[in-house]
């Protein structure tokens, strides 16, 4: 892995990897956490509008065709903390990938007609999340779990705010956060002259100070329950706890807990809730450790009459972690190692991981991850359960 900072402040990280493909992924260190109340959803909206046309490629169809006609893949996503754009192509088309990403990030037109059209698209995307209980349950969970942290606001934003976004608002937000000192490019593949290619095309300059994000979240947790009725057959339940940001030493412990409780069909939650009792079809766990926040949660789609039963099973399995054995920890560590390394056979996943760890602190921490996992002990697991898993938050979308 090689990291350089160009003269304009843009960070570029090259990860050599023998592959027929190359991935170029650009991260702007801005997401929904950085938005003010009157900007809710603007980060995600920018992700959309940047593909709508540039001075060189004035239509979305032209941009997408340049990538797809050579068999390439492209996409973008927005989180609470970052916005990323990537192109994956055969390595002989590396220059095409760089040119297109540089073009949309430096020469986008931000036309009024495109803004109005894309508002309709984003509003329908928000409607889709509300229609799908499987998606909406996570929006509701984060809203109830956190008291002050901006991650309690959905990434897609607020429909009323989206409708009122102006061209001026969008351009101002873009110019504030899409500056080279606030951006990182990850390149993964077998490429020469990558530094020169990026420096030649990414010529954008810094224009103003980047606002500092200040976050306050009470450390004290309270038991919280929220139930909402939905016109669906299944009932959707999430039960979880606030954990820690990724850099905290206990983040690795939560990864191991996730491996004990939630790995595939042999995890304890799947075994107890589905295999033994037949109470759910979809059941699992999720551990999120981001730059400024983290949580651990168990989810299950069940019959409405079984909500309390499933809740009790989940809490009992978490309680049993206090009696975890060295074998349990070792199996979870082996699961994490295999899952992690197999994922990193995909060049796009590598590029994504590099950017995530670079935003956390340093891309080289990617290579430290498994070391931290393997250092987790039985006493660590017991301590973390006693520390963080006392007061749960539960959300239930009640079906028919």
Beta strands, then each sheet from edge to edge (+ up, - down):
strand 1: 2-5
strand 2: 11-16
strand 3: 21-28
strand 4: 73-78
strand 5: 83-90
strand 6: 183-189
strand 7: 224-229
strand 8: 235-242
strand 9: 283-289
strand 10: 294-302
strand 11: 393-398
sheet 1: 1+ 2- 6- 3+ 5- 4+
sheet 2: 7+ 11+ 8- 10+ 9-
end
